[in-house]
Amino acid sequence: MASTIEKKDNSEVVISLEATREEFEAGLKKSYEKNKKKFQVPGFRKGKVPYQLVLQYYGEGVLYDDAIDSIASPAYVEAIKEHDLQVVSRPSIDIKEINENGMKYDLIVTVKPDVKLGQYEGVEVPYSEREVTDETVNNELEAMLKRNASQEEVTDRAVQDGDTVVIDYEGFKDGVAFEGGKGENYNLKIGSHSFIPGFEEQIIGHNIDEEFSIDVTFPEEYHSEELKGAAASFTVKIHAIKAEKLPELDDEFAKDVSEFDTLDELKADIKAKQTERAQKEAKNAFENEVVRVVSDNAEVEIPDCMVDTEVEQMVQQQTASMKQQGLELDMYLKYVGQTMDEFRDSMKPMAKVRVKGNLVLEAISKELKIESTEEDYNNEIETIAKAYNMKKEDVENAIGKDSAYLKESIITRKTVEALAEKAVKTEPKADDEKAEKKPAAKKTAAKKTTTKKTAEKNESEDSEAAPKKTAAKKTTAKKTTKKDAEEKTEE
């Protein structure tokens, strides 16, 4: 079926098509076969009303929706191929006429916009690498000590900052206990800021078996409408005080937490890993900044539908990420007092940056004739298999031997690498504020994200009490393990 196209503003394309009366009649009969069980005429069993009688009794308009769809759907696919359109939206249909001559109609779609590239080779971008020092190594060692710390009960002193206390508590507003404000045998680390401001600080200085009262004011943004900004008092009783005891930092500790025999060897390994990570961070930051500069140099009018699609992907990613941490997005939004529509709106600026970056990178990859080779594809499969500890064959079965998405990811990465290689590294200015890097390009499928769950389970079922400031998880002391030395360091 021949078609013509007309390009409009905002990357909109109108595809004009026609169907002959014979083609339209065929569509009506397909619609009748699909819907005949719905029709009922006196003298005929339901579903047995003849086609011509349906037309006479109901009128042919009753069959139009499915008839039009059966005609327009294959015609749309054919037109997209005929005119080589890169459609980024669902088509909408505009029926111009239906008569004895057939049907004339338009399909309106949005296509990928044209990109006017600016300078993309040899752009100047600041480069800086985080310095790895003895201090950063010592910070990691200190973190390892804390992960392997033990808890010892204290009986000869009052509560101090950093202690963990086992308490009973109950909250009152205007002298009346409120729902969710009670907990028993609750483990609270002083200084964790897991309760509302002022609660933990007022426990400092009290002793075991002491019962006392503290006064607090709930934050204005608190999730409970009843308690927002409200003054409240809590009765508290301390059952136990536990202090953190760090292991000795020596060769024995190194043997215990790593494959190394001496502390010096462990330090050297930590420094090597921190250096490698710092280099990767600097490389990624530099590449992101190159993409940002190149994207800023280009001109492209981004259709709203592409931004909306990217927002939905970002929402799905955020939802999945929060689930890995044991959180639900809708509960988080409820806590911060934000609707889903407001949440989506807040993501639109970043979504627009990402869409533009991807469009620009796609245009550059075509200019530079960058392709995904068979070797590239196989290497990527092997990288994914290694990252997820899977067999290569299993990855191929899951992704496929000719995944368009994977090829696109490879081309994007190769394009970014080519741009970064030709970019000019400059010294960052001392007075420059470090702007947040905007990830304009899609990440390759090989990147593996891991999220550690370290939530501490409290003994009381009343632990979801009102004093909690956030839904943040509490971290328990990590048992001694040799994996500690292999964990990525974070500053």
Secondary structure, DSSP 8 states (H G I E B T S, - for coil): --EEEEE-STTEEEEEEEEEHHHHHHHHHHHHHHHGGG---TTS-TT---HHHHHHHH-GGGGHHHHHHHHHHHHHHHHHHHHT--B-S--EEEEEEEETTEEEEEEEEEB----B----SS-EEE-------HHHHHHHHHHHHHHT-EEEEE-SS---TT-EEEEEEEEEETTEEEEEEEEEEEEEETTS--B-TTTTGGGTT--TT-EEEEEEE--TT-S-TTTTT-EEEEEEEEEEEEEEE----SHHHHHHHSS-SSHHHHHHHHHHHHHHHHHHHHHHHHHHHHHHHHHHHSB----HHHHHHHHHHHHHHHHHHHHHTT--HHHHHHHHT--HHHHHHHHHHHHHHHHHHHHHHHHHHHHTT----HHHHHHHHHHHHHHTT--HHHHHHHH-TT-HHHHHHHHHHHHHHHHHHHSEEE---TT---------S---TT--------B---S-TT-S-TTB------B------GGGGGS----
